[in-house]
Amino acid sequence: MGKQTYDALDRFGRERLSKSFFMRDFLYSEIANFYGVANMPEDPDLALAAGRRLCEDLLEPLQEQFGRISIRSAFRSCEVNGLGNEKGHNCARNERNFASHIWDRRDAAGAMGATACIVVNSFVPYYERTGRWEALAWWIHDHLPYSTMTFFPKLAALNLRWQEQPARHIKSEIPPRRGTLTKPGMPNFDGSHASEYAQWLVGSAAEADVVSAKQRKTRP
């Protein structure tokens, strides 16, 4: 990023990635905060380009369809990610995170990419009631140009990745159904999976109708 100064970081954080998201939304890191390391890219233009595709192609459509998205972690500089790997904070080696959490480095194939760990807040009640994280996975698979998804037990948080050469691979760390849900070549990969998320969507619509009715009753 050139000379690392507060003003440079402030300007970088103000960069708009899409209608709802700014770069600042993706810069917070517990690792950087705890160890006192600045989370700043070496190549800000590449980080912005990858981040804009992540936001425009994946996060904006998700937020438009299901309401507010919470970002748990996203961009990591090489320094921050390397420190997280060294200290055992669930960070893959830098080379494996290029074009993933490390937005300002291309991967070994020369492709750019970006990952954010997110929570789809409106999905949480359904997930906590049913445990069916697959409903969200299949909806994204059917509707959005993701590269990879990895789901985690708390709040069905997922690492959602955009990449120039998408792998289209979904896996989960949530027991008892840990492992690969789908990838190219598997029998369940192609076609519509609407039956997998129909119950969630119907329930969400019903809940929205109840909330709307309550709001109408309380209006003067």
C-alpha positions in Angstrom: 0.0 0.0 0.0 3.0 2.2 -0.2 3.8 4.1 3.0 1.6 2.8 5.8 0.1 5.8 7.5 -3.2 6.5 9.3 -4.3 8.8 6.4 -3.6 6.1 3.8 -5.6 3.5 5.8 -8.5 6.0 6.4 -8.7 6.8 2.6 -8.5 3.1 1.8 -11.4 2.3 4.2 -13.6 4.9 2.5 -13.3 3.1 -0.9 -16.8 1.9 -2.0 -17.0 -1.7 -3.1 -20.8 -1.7 -3.9 -23.9 0.2 -3.0 -24.0 -1.3 0.5 -20.4 -2.0 1.4 -17.2 -0.1 1.9 -13.7 -1.5 2.3 -13.8 -0.5 5.9 -16.4 -3.2 6.5 -13.9 -5.9 5.7 -10.8 -4.7 7.4 -11.4 -5.5 11.0 -9.4 -8.5 12.3 -9.2 -9.9 15.8 -5.7 -11.1 15.0 -4.6 -7.6 13.9 -6.3 -6.0 16.8 -4.9 -8.3 19.5 -1.3 -8.3 18.2 -1.3 -4.7 17.2 -0.7 -5.3 13.5 -2.0 -3.0 10.7 -4.3 -4.9 8.4 -3.3 -3.1 5.2 -2.8 -4.5 1.6 0.5 -4.4 -0.3 -1.6 -4.1 -3.6 -4.7 -2.0 -2.8 -5.9 -1.9 -6.4 -6.0 -5.7 -6.6 -7.7 -5.9 -3.2 -10.3 -3.4 -4.3 -11.0 -5.1 -7.6 -11.4 -8.5 -5.9 -13.5 -7.1 -3.1 -15.9 -5.3 -5.6 -16.6 -8.6 -7.4 -17.2 -10.3 -4.0 -19.7 -7.6 -3.0 -21.4 -7.0 -6.3 -21.7 -10.7 -7.4 -22.4 -12.4 -4.1 -23.0 -10.2 -1.0 -25.3 -7.6 -2.5 -27.7 -10.3 -4.1 -27.7 -12.2 -0.8 -28.5 -9.1 1.2 -31.2 -8.0 -1.2 -32.9 -11.4 -1.0 -32.5 -12.1 2.7 -31.8 -8.9 4.6 -28.7 -7.8 6.5 -25.5 -9.8 6.3 -23.0 -9.7 9.2 -19.3 -9.9 8.3 -17.2 -11.9 10.8 -13.9 -11.8 9.0 -12.7 -10.9 5.5 -9.6 -9.3 4.2 -6.2 -10.3 5.8 -2.9 -8.9 4.8 -0.1 -11.4 4.3 1.4 -10.2 7.6 -1.9 -10.7 9.5 -2.7 -14.1 7.9 0.9 -15.3 8.5 0.7 -14.4 12.1 -2.7 -16.1 12.5 -1.2 -19.3 11.0 1.9 -19.1 13.2 -0.2 -18.6 16.4 -2.7 -21.4 15.5 -5.7 -19.1 14.9 -7.4 -21.2 12.2 -5.6 -19.4 9.3 -4.3 -21.5 6.4 -0.8 -20.8 5.1 -0.5 -17.6 3.1 0.0 -19.5 -0.2 -3.3 -21.3 0.4 -5.1 -18.1 1.2 -4.0 -16.1 -1.8 -7.1 -14.9 -3.7 -9.1 -16.0 -0.7 -8.7 -14.1 2.6 -5.6 -12.5 1.1 -7.4 -10.4 -1.5 -4.3 -8.6 -2.7 -2.4 -11.6 -4.0 -3.4 -13.8 -7.0 -3.4 -17.5 -6.6 -1.0 -20.0 -8.2 -3.1 -20.0 -11.4 -2.9 -16.2 -11.6 -6.6 -15.6 -10.7 -7.8 -13.0 -8.3 -10.4 -13.7 -5.6 -11.8 -12.7 -2.3 -13.4 -14.4 0.7 -15.6 -13.1 3.5 -16.8 -15.1 6.5 -20.5 -14.0 6.8 -23.7 -14.7 8.7 -27.0 -14.4 6.9 -28.9 -13.2 10.0 -32.4 -14.1 8.8 -31.3 -17.7 8.2 -30.1 -18.2 11.8 -33.6 -19.0 13.4 -34.3 -21.7 10.7 -30.8 -23.2 11.2 -31.0 -23.3 14.9 -34.4 -24.9 14.7 -33.6 -27.5 12.1 -29.8 -27.8 11.8 -30.3 -27.7 8.0 -27.4 -25.5 6.9 -27.7 -27.1 3.5 -30.8 -24.9 2.7 -28.6 -21.8 2.4 -25.8 -23.7 0.7 -28.2 -24.9 -2.1 -29.9 -21.6 -2.6 -26.5 -19.9 -3.2 -25.4 -22.8 -5.4 -28.6 -22.4 -7.6 -28.5 -18.6 -7.8 -25.1 -17.0 -7.4 -21.6 -17.4 -9.1 -19.7 -18.4 -6.0 -16.4 -20.3 -6.1 -16.3 -22.0 -2.7 -18.4 -22.2 0.5 -17.4 -23.6 3.8 -20.0 -23.7 6.6 -19.2 -23.6 10.4 -21.3 -24.6 13.4 -21.9 -21.2 15.1 -24.8 -19.4 13.4 -24.2 -21.3 10.2 -21.4 -18.8 9.4 -19.8 -19.5 6.1 -16.7 -18.6 4.2 -18.1 -17.3 0.9 -15.5 -16.9 -1.9 -15.6 -15.2 -5.3 -12.9 -16.1 -7.7 -12.2 -15.6 -11.4 -12.0 -19.3 -12.0 -14.7 -20.7 -9.7 -14.4 -24.2 -8.3 -18.0 -24.5 -7.3 -17.2 -26.6 -4.2 -19.3 -26.7 -1.0 -18.1 -28.2 2.2 -19.1 -28.1 5.9 -17.4 -28.3 9.3 -20.8 -28.9 10.9 -21.3 -32.4 12.4 -22.8 -34.8 11.8 -22.7 -33.9 8.1 -19.1 -32.8 7.8 -17.3 -32.9 4.5 -18.2 -32.1 0.8 -21.8 -31.4 0.0 -21.1 -31.0 -3.8 -18.5 -30.2 -6.4 -18.3 -30.7 -10.2 -18.7 -34.4 -11.1 -20.8 -35.3 -8.1 -24.3 -36.7 -9.0 -26.0 -33.9 -7.0 -24.2 -31.0 -8.6 -26.4 -30.1 -11.6 -30.1 -29.2 -11.8 -32.4 -27.3 -9.4 -32.2 -27.9 -5.7 -35.3 -25.9 -4.8 -36.8 -28.7 -2.7 -33.8 -28.3 -0.4 -34.6 -24.8 0.6 -38.4 -24.5 -0.1 -39.3 -25.1 3.6 -36.9 -22.3 4.7 -38.3 -19.8 2.1 -41.9 -20.6 3.0 -41.2 -20.2 6.7 -39.3 -17.0 6.1 -42.2 -15.5 4.1 -44.7 -16.5 6.8 -42.6 -14.9 9.5 -42.3 -11.7 7.4 -46.1 -11.6 7.0 -46.6 -11.9 10.8 -44.1 -9.1 11.5 -45.7 -6.9 8.8 -49.2 -7.5 10.3 -48.0 -6.7 13.8 -46.4 -3.5 12.5 -49.7 -2.5 10.8 -51.6 -3.0 14.0 -49.3 -0.8 16.0 -49.5 2.1 13.7 -51.6 5.1 14.9 
